[in-house]
Amino acid sequence: MQKQISLSSFDVARARIRWAGVVAMVLVLPFGAAPTVVRAQALPDFTELVERVGPAVVNIRTTERVRASRGANPEIDEDLLDFFRRFGVPIPNQPQNPRRNPQQPDAEPQQRGVGSGFILNADGYVMTNAHVVDGADEVLVTLTDKREFKAKIIGADKRTDVALVKIEAGGLPSVRIGDVNRLKVGEWVIAIGSPFGLENTVTAGIVSAKARETGDYLPFIQTDVAINPGNSGGPLINMRGEVVGINSQIYSRSGGFMGISFAIPIDEASRVSEQLRVSGRVVRGRIGVQIDQVTKEVAESIGLGKPTGALVRSVESGGPADKAGVEAGDIITKFDGRGIDKAGDLPRIVGSAKPGAKATLQVFRRGSYRDLGVTVAEFEAEQPRRIADRDSKPPATVGVLGVAVSDLNDAQKRELKVKSGVRVDSAEGAAARAGLREGDVILSLDNTEIGSAKQFEALVAKLDKTKPVNVLVRRGEWVNYLVIRLASR
């Protein structure tokens, strides 16, 4: 009698999967022809890259000395504040400008955040993001062999988010710099860094786009490599083991990685770091115009044809462009022979020009092109310094919130791209505990849009101290709500 075999549903499913795999490997040909086996392409192996480049990637920790302050609360909602920081630089636990309590000694240095970087040469120059070291009193660099060094900040450029630091050591492993022009969309790349403080973490993905405009000074490399807080300043590496970018930002609605990350092209970063190494700062050219994109409708209506160039919205009185004869409404199509395809190209091209250099602007005006000679000027000091300029009289702290604010002038509003709001000059007490700090711009209070410091003071005076109040705040490029609880716990 034939023996019967009972198969479970799991065995049947497993058999089906096995046969499906066999069938998938065979290309069905006409009757009588020999089958051809199609081999799947193997996924890339990153182990050799990591072994070669990994030792040159460093962990960067920053600390800040914070004086003790009455009423300071170290328990700040990190999830909420994560919206306000770029990766690697958490916000300190104390108010920005605390008042010292004479009865309490200075506090020990407190960690501000964790970032990443990579060694450029054996002499100890390390490249990272400017926001990683911004405001730090001490920078500590840890190598993969666990050696730790105090680093000196050679220079930082906020406009490109590139910084250069130096550690006193020799014979260090270093990275190789790649050619961004050879980088292709769809190419495999890896990132090495310290996400959430987890050192020497490797993630991989592909290049999603090049020259991605995000509103910043440089066009970015977009990837789907997992980047999280702490990855900032780490290298983006191609399959040849060359650094092609500095991981800098992500696009996120939650504060965490969502599949879109941005890296600073290494060619641009190298130009910046070289200037920082030589002089400690970056010198840029300017011509004194405010520009906008040229829309298809505008291009067609004025006879330009296609939407190209930079539309001049205003011209700085007495500036280089004004002296050259540029008028509001002109469309700048070339700078010194280099085409301006989109508005974002102009500040980058002009910025790379040496101050004092003479160049030719091609503009389209009232249906025809004309050439104008312009002398490039030097770009002004960092914008935040101009915003900080205020009347000499110190602002008074406002009521129960513990916030001092001042009005924004028209230039500051244009610079910050806001229609209204007030600038935070200092924050203490309840406001500081909620995460508000100097330099923030308050856009609304308790769902009421803020147009002036006087209006803000009046609203604060009417607040119900028993209820929490929401404040819409802008910090850098981020906007988020803070909830301030006035009642003491």
Secondary structure by P-SEA (a helix, b strand, c coil): cbbbbbbcaaaaaaaaaaaaaaaaacccccccbbbbbbbccccccaaaaaaaccccbbbbbbbbbbcccccccccccccccccccccccccccccccccccccccccccccccccbbbbccccbbbbbbccccccccbbbbbcccccccccccccccccccbbbbbccccbbbbbbbbbcccccccbbbbbbcccccccbbbbbbccccccccccccccccccccccccccccccccccccccccccccccccccccccbbbbccaaaaaaaaaaaaacccccccccbbbbbbbcaaaaaaaccccccccccccccccccccccccccccccccccccccccaaaaaaaaaaccccbbbbbbbbcccbbbbbbbbbbcccccaaaaaaccccccccccccccbbbbbbcaaaaaaacccbbbbbccccccccccccccccccccccccccccaaaaaaaaaaccccbbbbbbcccccbbbbbbbbcccc
